[in-house]
Amino acid sequence: MKPIKEGKVREIYDNGDNLIMVATDRISCFDVILKNTVTKKGTVLTQMSKFWFDMTEDIVPNHMISTDVKDMPEFFRQPQFDGNSMMCRKLNMLPIECIVRGYITGSGWASYQKDGTVCGIKLPAGLRESDKLPEPIYTPSTKAEIGDHDENISYEQSVAHLEKYFPGKGEEYASKLRDYTIALYKKCADYALSRGIIIADTKFEFGLDEDGNIVLGDEMLTPDSSRFWPADGYEPGHGQPSFDKQIARDWLKANPDSNWTLPEDVVQKTIDQYLLGYEMLTGKKLQ
């Protein structure tokens, strides 16, 4: 079988009335696929998504059918697919990345320093880098093609953007996406905090099923789609260590002539962070 679509990290296979989404061990930073692979990263992404999908079914339905390769065609019963593959419902994906920020960091912090806003949302004066926001904020963006950058838009622009694709439905879809995004974030961030992890921000993607219902798709609250910080030692006023590919990003920024290749010790530190985050959140070791 050949993938019908390849993203920076994922490969998607058509399985008739459903899809099989494989999270590879590729790693991308700054929208570029690096030359290294990070062993077990794909399994962490798939199993972490499964964990969150199971936890949040009461808020919004999701696209997961199974992560057991025994439920998939024989082609997927090979070692390279075991643990990192998910059979999913087919959805008509909505053209919005649903970003929610509970803390001020990254591009949000840069924007706030300039004019006191994040994606057009006015925030209280006097916030420090990594401060918790009074309430989580929803800052959607458009989805870019591979190689392009997503564009941050306001909630009102998200209504207009969705209206273009789904006439008469822009307002309804935009408000549902915002409400689901905030509800998912609040439930999961509270849980994560009880396990010693701060979810600073994350993004979700949604689609429509055959009946026109909004369904959560793609991945969920993985280190690739979120910023996870250790709660132990959290201290606003500067950047925080994280359970994601920040180590890789920081190394690439400091070594602009790297030709997108990480040294082995940075690769190892990256996977150690992924595994530690998984174990803290789920309470179990990766199988």
Secondary structure, 3 states (H helix, E strand, C coil): CCCCEECCCEEEEEECCEEEEEECCEEEECCEEEEEECCCHHHHHHHHHHHHHHHHCCCCCECEEECCHHHCCHHHCCHHHCCCEEEEECCEECCEEEEEEEECCHHHHHHHHHHCEECCEECCCCCCCCCEEEEEEECCEECCCCCCCCEECCHHHHHHHHHHHCCCCHHHHHHHHHHHHHHHHHHHHHHHHHCCEEEEEEEEEEEECCCCCEEEECCCCCCCCEEEEECCCCCCCCCCCCCCCHHHHHHHHHCCCCCCCCCHHHHHHHHHHHHHHHHHHHCCCCC
